[in-house]
Amino acid sequence: METNTENQQARRTDKTKKMFGIIHPGKAFHFPMSDFMASTSPFGRTFITAIAFVSMMLLMGCSKDDLTEEPVISHDAAAQVNAAAMNANSNGLITQSFPSQENPGPPLYASGLSLGLSDFGATRTDGEWVAITFVRNPDCIPADYNLLSAPNIPFVFGCSLTIEGTVWLRDPANPSNAVKAMHRGLGAVPVYFVGLSEFESATQDLILTIGELNDLSSLLIGYASYQRDVIQFPQNGRPGMHSIVSRGELEDGRSFEHIGVVVGARNVNTTIRFE
């Protein structure tokens, strides 16, 4: 007669097979989602597998019944980072929480606005909409600051954060040299959605101020009640990776869902949905 423990083990095995396929001992791990992603990306299958795995882990913890229902993440920050097979070994790394005296948080006003101008970051777009997430209070951004330019250090640190998180560092005296990070929204993270064609027209001169952004006719402003980011920074010649999941409500009362995966300066996959 099978015991409860044996029954539970059998159920876990069946669930694993459904999610990952059959994993054979001694053979390379294969994640089916990586087939599609690797076919559209210049990066290797192993790295793409890690990205797909991070995204899947974020989504597994999310409630799918209602966009307005706050998802529940089933893994803590360290587990999500480590289980994603990220390239940096945590041994010897220093962990810092932010905001704190040691770490003021990322030197950014917003994410998703780099236009590939750096080696890490890309415009997150589903081909129709662009998603811009403000990690600091947008009302604090200087009127003449170009959101597409280099970080506005040290002035950016004077603006209040909309997120908190954990960063893994090799050198605690140099917060800018982070290896990996996990960000969590504080409950009302501003997310701006603008039409792709209008966004491209507005940024043709490679300048975009907060005033210009607010004046775009297609602009939809939302506030994410739930947001999680998993970030692997560029290391040893490998591109960085940023995976984000956010859900909340637009100012017009509709709900939104935004899921994005960026590798280096490439927007690998972005989903934006309004309901």
C-alpha positions as CSV (number, residue, x, y, z in Angstrom):
1,M,0.0,0.0,0.0
2,E,1.3,3.4,-0.9
3,T,2.0,5.8,1.9
4,N,1.0,9.5,2.0
5,T,4.7,10.4,1.5
6,E,4.9,8.2,-1.6
7,N,1.6,9.8,-3.0
8,Q,3.0,13.3,-2.4
9,Q,6.2,12.4,-4.1
10,A,4.3,11.0,-7.1
11,R,2.2,14.1,-7.4
12,R,5.4,16.3,-7.3
13,T,7.0,14.1,-10.0
14,D,3.9,14.5,-12.3
15,K,3.8,18.2,-11.7
16,T,7.5,18.5,-12.6
17,K,7.1,16.5,-15.8
18,K,4.2,18.8,-16.9
19,M,6.2,21.9,-16.2
20,F,9.6,20.9,-17.4
21,G,9.2,17.7,-19.4
22,I,11.2,14.6,-18.4
23,I,14.6,15.4,-16.9
24,H,17.0,12.5,-17.5
25,P,20.0,12.1,-15.1
26,G,23.3,12.7,-16.8
27,K,21.7,14.8,-19.6
28,A,21.8,18.5,-20.0
29,F,18.8,20.4,-18.5
30,H,16.4,21.5,-21.2
31,F,13.6,24.0,-20.7
32,P,11.0,24.0,-23.6
33,M,10.4,27.8,-23.5
34,S,14.0,28.4,-24.4
35,D,13.5,26.9,-27.9
36,F,11.3,29.8,-28.9
37,M,13.2,32.5,-27.1
38,A,16.6,31.2,-28.4
39,S,15.3,31.3,-32.0
40,T,14.7,35.0,-31.7
41,S,17.7,36.0,-29.6
42,P,21.4,36.2,-30.4
43,F,22.3,34.8,-27.0
44,G,23.0,31.1,-26.1
45,R,20.4,28.6,-25.2
46,T,21.8,28.2,-21.7
47,F,21.5,31.9,-20.9
48,I,18.0,32.1,-22.5
49,T,17.0,29.1,-20.4
50,A,17.9,31.0,-17.3
51,I,15.8,34.0,-18.4
52,A,12.8,31.8,-19.2
53,F,13.1,30.1,-15.9
54,V,13.2,33.4,-14.0
55,S,10.1,34.6,-15.9
56,M,8.3,31.3,-15.3
57,M,9.1,31.5,-11.5
58,L,7.7,35.0,-11.3
59,L,4.5,34.0,-13.1
60,M,4.0,30.8,-11.1
61,G,3.4,32.8,-8.0
62,C,0.9,35.1,-9.6
63,S,-2.9,34.7,-9.4
64,K,-4.4,34.3,-12.8
65,D,-8.0,34.8,-11.9
66,D,-8.2,38.5,-11.7
67,L,-5.7,41.2,-12.9
68,T,-6.5,43.3,-9.8
69,E,-5.9,40.5,-7.4
70,E,-2.4,40.8,-5.9
71,P,-0.2,37.9,-6.9
72,V,1.7,35.9,-4.3
73,I,5.3,35.0,-4.9
74,S,6.1,31.5,-3.7
75,H,9.9,32.1,-3.6
76,D,11.9,34.6,-1.6
77,A,14.4,36.9,-3.3
78,A,17.4,34.8,-2.8
79,A,15.7,31.6,-4.0
80,Q,14.5,33.4,-7.2
81,V,17.9,34.7,-8.0
82,N,19.8,31.4,-7.2
83,A,17.3,29.0,-8.8
84,A,17.5,31.0,-12.0
85,A,21.0,29.6,-12.6
86,M,22.4,33.1,-12.8
87,N,26.1,33.3,-13.7
88,A,27.5,34.9,-10.5
89,N,28.1,32.6,-7.6
90,S,26.7,34.0,-4.3
91,N,29.6,32.7,-2.3
92,G,31.6,35.7,-1.1
93,L,29.1,38.3,-2.2
94,I,27.9,41.0,0.2
95,T,24.1,41.5,0.6
96,Q,22.7,45.0,1.0
97,S,19.1,46.1,1.4
98,F,17.9,49.4,0.1
99,P,17.1,52.1,0.8
100,S,19.6,52.2,3.6
101,Q,22.6,54.3,4.7
102,E,24.9,51.9,2.8
103,N,22.8,51.8,-0.4
104,P,20.5,54.6,-1.6
105,G,19.0,52.4,-4.3
106,P,19.3,52.4,-8.1
107,P,20.6,55.7,-9.6
108,L,17.5,55.9,-11.9
109,Y,14.3,57.8,-12.1
110,A,12.7,55.2,-14.4
111,S,13.4,51.8,-16.1
112,G,12.6,50.9,-19.7
113,L,13.8,54.1,-21.3
114,S,17.4,53.4,-22.5
115,L,16.5,52.8,-26.2
116,G,19.5,50.5,-26.3
117,L,21.9,53.4,-25.7
118,S,23.7,51.4,-23.0
119,D,24.9,47.8,-22.8
120,F,22.1,47.0,-20.3
121,G,18.5,48.0,-20.7
122,A,16.0,48.3,-23.5
123,T,12.7,49.9,-24.3
124,R,10.0,47.5,-23.1
125,T,7.4,47.3,-25.9
126,D,4.9,44.7,-27.1
127,G,4.8,46.4,-30.5
128,E,1.9,48.6,-29.7
129,W,2.6,50.1,-26.3
130,V,5.7,51.1,-24.4
131,A,5.9,50.5,-20.6
132,I,7.9,52.9,-18.4
133,T,8.3,52.1,-14.7
134,F,9.2,54.9,-12.3
135,V,11.4,53.6,-9.5
136,R,11.4,57.1,-8.0
137,N,8.7,59.7,-7.6
138,P,8.1,61.2,-11.1
139,D,7.1,64.6,-9.6
140,C,10.7,64.9,-8.4
141,I,12.3,64.7,-11.8
142,P,13.9,68.0,-13.0
143,A,12.0,69.6,-15.8
144,D,15.0,69.8,-18.1
145,Y,16.4,66.4,-17.4
146,N,16.7,64.0,-20.4
147,L,15.2,60.7,-19.3
148,L,17.3,58.9,-22.0
149,S,20.6,60.3,-20.8
150,A,23.1,59.1,-18.2
151,P,22.0,58.8,-14.5
152,N,21.6,62.2,-12.8
153,I,24.0,61.4,-9.9
154,P,23.9,62.6,-7.1
155,F,20.6,64.5,-7.5
156,V,18.6,61.4,-8.3
157,F,19.2,60.1,-4.8
158,G,17.2,63.0,-3.4
159,C,14.0,61.6,-4.9
160,S,12.0,59.1,-2.9
161,L,11.9,55.5,-4.1
162,T,8.8,53.6,-5.2
163,I,10.6,50.3,-4.6
164,E,12.8,48.5,-2.1
165,G,15.0,45.6,-2.5
166,T,18.1,43.6,-2.0
167,V,21.4,43.8,-3.9
168,W,24.3,41.4,-4.1
169,L,27.8,43.1,-4.3
170,R,31.4,42.0,-4.6
171,D,32.6,45.2,-3.0
172,P,30.3,46.8,-0.4
173,A,32.2,50.1,-0.8
174,N,31.1,50.3,-4.5
175,P,27.3,49.9,-4.8
176,S,27.5,50.7,-8.5
177,N,29.3,47.3,-9.1
178,A,26.3,45.1,-8.2
179,V,26.1,41.5,-9.4
180,K,22.4,40.8,-9.0
181,A,19.3,42.3,-7.4
182,M,15.7,41.8,-6.4
183,H,13.3,44.7,-6.3
184,R,9.8,44.9,-4.8
185,G,7.2,47.6,-5.3
186,L,6.1,49.6,-2.3
187,G,2.4,49.4,-3.4
188,A,1.8,52.3,-5.8
189,V,4.6,52.2,-8.4
190,P,3.8,54.6,-11.2
191,V,3.8,52.9,-14.6
192,Y,3.4,55.0,-17.8
193,F,2.1,53.4,-21.0
194,V,2.5,55.3,-24.3
195,G,1.8,54.3,-27.9
196,L,4.9,53.0,-29.6
197,S,4.6,55.2,-32.7
198,E,4.1,58.3,-30.6
199,F,7.0,57.3,-28.4
200,E,9.3,56.8,-31.3
201,S,8.4,60.2,-32.8
202,A,9.0,61.9,-29.4
203,T,12.4,60.3,-29.0
204,Q,13.8,60.8,-32.5
205,D,16.0,63.6,-31.2
206,L,17.2,61.2,-28.3
207,I,15.7,63.6,-25.8
208,L,12.6,63.0,-23.6
209,T,11.8,65.1,-20.6
210,I,9.1,64.4,-18.1
211,G,7.1,67.3,-19.5
212,E,7.2,65.8,-23.0
213,L,6.2,62.4,-21.7
214,N,3.2,63.8,-19.8
215,D,2.1,65.7,-22.9
216,L,1.9,62.6,-25.1
217,S,-1.7,62.1,-26.2
218,S,-1.6,58.3,-25.9
219,L,-0.3,58.4,-22.3
220,L,-2.0,56.1,-19.8
221,I,-0.9,56.3,-16.2
222,G,-1.2,53.3,-13.8
223,Y,-0.1,52.4,-10.3
224,A,1.2,48.9,-9.7
225,S,-0.1,47.4,-6.5
226,Y,2.3,44.5,-7.2
227,Q,5.7,44.6,-8.8
228,R,8.8,42.3,-8.7
229,D,12.0,42.7,-10.6
230,V,14.8,40.1,-10.9
231,I,18.1,41.6,-12.3
232,Q,21.4,40.1,-13.3
233,F,23.9,42.8,-14.1
234,P,26.5,42.4,-16.9
235,Q,29.4,40.2,-15.8
236,N,32.5,38.9,-17.5
237,G,31.4,39.9,-20.9
238,R,27.9,38.4,-20.5
239,P,24.9,40.8,-21.0
240,G,22.7,41.7,-18.1
241,M,19.1,40.4,-17.7
242,H,16.1,42.2,-16.3
243,S,12.8,40.4,-15.7
244,I,9.8,42.3,-14.4
245,V,6.2,41.5,-13.5
246,S,3.7,44.3,-12.4
247,R,0.0,44.5,-12.0
248,G,-2.2,47.3,-10.9
249,E,-4.9,49.8,-12.0
250,L,-4.9,52.7,-14.5
251,E,-6.2,56.1,-13.7
252,D,-9.3,55.4,-15.9
253,G,-10.3,52.5,-13.7
254,R,-9.1,49.6,-15.9
255,S,-6.6,47.0,-14.7
256,F,-3.2,46.4,-16.3
257,E,-0.6,43.6,-16.4
258,H,2.9,44.2,-17.6
259,I,5.5,41.4,-18.0
260,G,8.9,42.0,-19.5
261,V,12.2,40.3,-20.2
262,V,15.2,42.3,-21.4
263,V,18.7,40.8,-22.2
264,G,21.4,43.3,-22.6
265,A,20.1,46.0,-24.9
266,R,17.5,43.7,-26.4
267,N,13.8,43.6,-25.6
268,V,13.3,39.8,-25.7
269,N,9.7,39.6,-24.7
270,T,7.1,42.1,-23.3
271,T,3.4,41.6,-22.6
272,I,1.2,44.5,-21.9
273,R,-2.5,43.9,-21.2
274,F,-5.4,46.2,-20.2
275,E,-8.8,45.0,-18.9
